[in-house]
Structures are given as structure tokens and as C-alpha cells.
């Protein structure tokens, strides 16, 4: 049902991934002439692959949220959201290091809160899947009693 605890976890996972539209992955105090730090932040808008992954993660959370009648699909979408949540920091790191290698030398970069959001979403997807499986187990045990 839509008023279950997994609904809250899925909404929070979508919110955590949605927060990446506002939170940068890394910042630098100085604006660079070229590269990813031309605006002094490395965020979601610097790479189209990251935009696509975040969009897929949000979409999987929302689709899982509305497919509450089919718990198997919910669990699969939750697993897909977990994979996407793991891929976001990996792709961000790979893109960041490839761009840093192209630049001469970058002095001071600081990690920002955007790098934490995919891990929070991963934990929330994991918790939602736990409760979805728990509901499915309860429904199957009730069917056995009939």
C-alpha cells in the first residue's frame, strides 16, 4: 500500500538524488580558465552522464513508489536504484580525475555535500527493499492460511 514505511524511504531516496541538482560534488576557491571549474564548482551539470544517472535513479524511485500492487517490480526497481546510486559517485570520480589530469595543476579542491547524497539514497533504497520484502513475506504467509 502507498501509506507504508517503504513509501517514505522511496520518497527520501528520490529527494536525496534530487538534491544533487543543487549540491556540488567538489568546489574550488579559485575560478579556472578552462575545464570543470570554470564556475568554481563541479556539479551535475558538468557531465551529461551524471544527469542521466540521477534522472534514472529518481525515475526508478518514483516508479517503485507507484507500483505498490506489484511488489516484485518494486524490489527490482529498488535494486536498479541501488545500482544507479552506486554508479553516480563512480562516474563522478572518473570524470573528475580525467578532467584534473587534463589540467596542469589544481591547487585546492574541497569535497562538497553532493558526494554524500548517492550513498544516502543507496541506504534508503536498501531499507525500502527490506520492508517491501517483509510485506511480501507477510502476504504470502496470509495466503497460506486461507
C-alpha positions as CSV (number, residue, x, y, z in Angstrom):
1,X,0.0,0.0,0.0
2,X,1.1,3.5,-0.6
3,X,1.0,4.5,3.1
4,X,3.6,2.0,4.2
5,X,7.1,2.8,5.5
6,X,8.8,1.9,2.2
7,X,6.9,4.8,0.6
8,X,8.7,7.2,2.9
9,X,12.1,5.6,2.2
10,X,11.5,5.8,-1.6
11,X,10.4,9.4,-1.4
12,X,13.5,10.2,0.7
13,X,15.7,8.4,-1.8
14,X,14.2,10.4,-4.7
15,X,14.8,13.5,-2.6
16,X,18.4,12.6,-1.9
17,X,19.1,12.1,-5.6
18,X,17.1,15.2,-6.5
19,X,19.3,17.2,-4.1
20,X,22.2,16.6,-6.5
21,X,20.7,19.3,-8.7
22,X,21.6,21.8,-6.1
23,X,24.6,20.3,-4.3
24,X,28.1,20.3,-6.0
25,X,30.4,17.3,-5.9
26,X,33.5,19.4,-5.4
27,X,34.4,23.1,-5.1
28,X,37.5,25.2,-5.5
29,X,38.1,28.7,-4.2
30,X,39.6,29.9,-7.5
31,X,37.9,30.1,-10.8
32,X,39.8,28.2,-13.5
33,X,40.2,29.4,-17.1
34,X,39.1,26.1,-18.6
35,X,37.8,22.7,-17.5
36,X,35.2,21.7,-15.0
37,X,36.0,24.5,-12.5
38,X,35.2,27.5,-14.8
39,X,32.4,28.3,-12.4
40,X,34.4,27.0,-9.4
41,X,32.1,24.1,-8.8
42,X,32.0,20.5,-10.1
43,X,28.3,19.6,-10.2
44,X,25.8,17.5,-12.0
45,X,25.6,19.9,-15.0
46,X,29.2,19.3,-15.9
47,X,28.6,15.8,-17.3
48,X,25.5,14.6,-19.2
49,X,26.1,11.0,-18.0
50,X,25.7,12.2,-14.4
51,X,22.4,13.9,-15.3
52,X,21.2,10.8,-17.0
53,X,22.1,8.6,-14.0
54,X,20.4,10.9,-11.5
55,X,17.3,11.1,-13.7
56,X,17.2,7.3,-13.9
57,X,17.6,7.0,-10.1
58,X,14.8,9.4,-9.4
59,X,12.6,7.7,-12.0
60,X,13.2,4.3,-10.5
61,X,12.3,5.5,-7.0
62,X,9.1,7.1,-8.3
63,X,8.1,4.1,-10.4
64,X,8.8,1.8,-7.5
65,X,6.6,4.1,-5.4
66,X,3.6,3.9,-7.7
67,X,3.9,0.2,-8.4
68,X,2.8,-0.9,-4.9
69,X,0.5,-3.6,-6.2
70,X,3.4,-5.4,-7.8
71,X,6.0,-6.0,-5.1
72,X,8.3,-8.0,-7.3
73,X,8.6,-5.0,-9.7
74,X,9.1,-2.7,-6.7
75,X,12.0,-4.8,-5.5
76,X,13.6,-4.9,-9.0
77,X,13.2,-1.1,-9.3
78,X,14.8,-0.8,-5.9
79,X,17.8,-2.9,-6.9
80,X,18.1,-0.8,-10.1
81,X,18.0,2.4,-8.0
82,X,20.8,0.9,-5.8
83,X,22.9,0.2,-8.8
84,X,22.4,3.7,-10.1
85,X,23.2,5.1,-6.7
86,X,26.5,3.2,-6.7
87,X,27.3,4.3,-10.2
88,X,26.8,8.1,-9.6
89,X,29.9,8.6,-7.4
90,X,32.0,6.2,-9.5
91,X,31.2,8.2,-12.7
92,X,31.7,11.5,-10.9
93,X,35.1,10.3,-9.6
94,X,36.2,9.0,-13.0
95,X,35.1,12.2,-14.8
96,X,36.7,14.4,-12.1
97,X,40.0,12.6,-12.3
98,X,40.1,12.6,-16.1
99,X,39.4,16.3,-16.1
100,X,42.1,17.0,-13.4
101,X,44.6,15.1,-15.4
102,X,43.9,17.3,-18.4
103,X,44.5,20.4,-16.4
104,X,48.0,21.4,-15.3
105,X,47.7,21.5,-11.6
106,X,44.7,22.1,-9.3
107,X,45.5,23.7,-6.0
108,X,42.7,23.3,-3.6
109,X,39.6,21.3,-4.1
110,X,37.2,20.6,-1.4
111,X,34.6,17.8,-1.3
112,X,31.1,19.0,-1.1
113,X,27.8,17.5,0.2
114,X,26.8,16.3,-3.2
115,X,29.2,13.3,-2.9
116,X,27.2,12.0,0.1
117,X,23.7,12.1,-1.4
118,X,24.1,9.0,-3.6
119,X,25.2,7.0,-0.6
120,X,22.2,8.2,1.4
121,X,20.0,7.2,-1.5
122,X,21.6,3.8,-1.6
123,X,20.8,3.2,2.1
124,X,17.3,4.4,1.6
125,X,16.7,2.1,-1.4
126,X,18.1,-0.8,0.7
127,X,15.7,0.0,3.6
128,X,12.8,0.3,1.2
129,X,13.6,-3.1,-0.3
130,X,13.8,-4.7,3.1
131,X,10.3,-3.5,4.0
132,X,8.9,-4.4,0.6
133,X,10.2,-8.0,1.0
134,X,8.9,-8.1,4.6
135,X,5.4,-7.1,3.3
136,X,5.6,-9.7,0.5
137,X,6.5,-12.4,3.1
138,X,3.6,-11.4,5.3
139,X,1.2,-11.5,2.3
140,X,2.4,-15.0,1.3
141,X,2.1,-16.3,4.8
142,X,-1.5,-15.0,5.0
143,X,-2.3,-16.7,1.6
144,X,-1.1,-20.0,3.1
145,X,-3.6,-19.6,6.0
146,X,-6.5,-19.4,3.7
